[in-house]
């Protein structure tokens, strides 16, 4: 099936200040209030990776004693949390990427899922494929499915969750399938982690001549085993070429502050720069993998 004809998209990215909701109903009320703030200025609203994990401490009994207890409580409540997210999208009539949820797969493994929800509540999911050491070694979250693309009213888009955007091939297969925009919700507890995501997203936008958008959790939550510290800011990156900013940055929020960041993205600009840019990174991506590097001979 061919992708719908793309048109400009008003994108809203929430730098999500981690809070302490008392339960799922409280989380749902807070979520809807934040989405109400953003929907007037955006067609598609995006929240960070693991934003809903702010619920973990309350679900685990008030003060999460350890990461495993908090995760188990989140996984048990994930279907209810996801339904609250879908209900918010339906009530407000919005397209929503509400961050990610740790969910149990049919085989029992826990994966990190990013749902993209339509205004009527229909949903499709991208799983995070590359696990950080924290996820794999301390949380026991398992590698998810391969990259997908999503057909929307603004054309085809991709989702590469946090660590995934640091790997060129994850985004590349989405772009090859027609994605002109890749959303990369993130959750990072150090500036090292945030900058890896930021640099990776900017590089993916440059090498694919596409848009890449990031948005993180922000703030401190000492009551949470998983979300105790959160650093970063939202940003939208584009090609570093004619018709775009010299550094490729189309929008950026204030570091570590809760706020909405908005940008209007036109896929036609992507088509133009790919054809008429100073370089053609998208077209010139190597068609075949390089052979293993061999030592050069000095004569």
Secondary structure, 3 states (H helix, E strand, C coil): CCCCCCCCEEEEEEEEECCCCCCHHHHHHHHHHHHHHHHCCCCEEEECCCHHHHHHHHHCCCCCCCHHHHHHHHHHHHHHHHHHHHHHHHHHCCEEEECCEEEECCCCCEEEEEEEECCCCCEEEEECCCCCHHHHHHHCECCCCCCCEEEECCEEEEECCHHHHHCHHHHHHHHHCCCCEEEEEECCCCHHHHHHHHHHHHHHHHHHCCEEEEEEEEEECCCCCCCCEECCCCEEECCCCCCCCCCCEEEECCCCCCEEEEEEECHHHHHHHHHHCCCCHHHHCCCCCCCCCCCCCCC
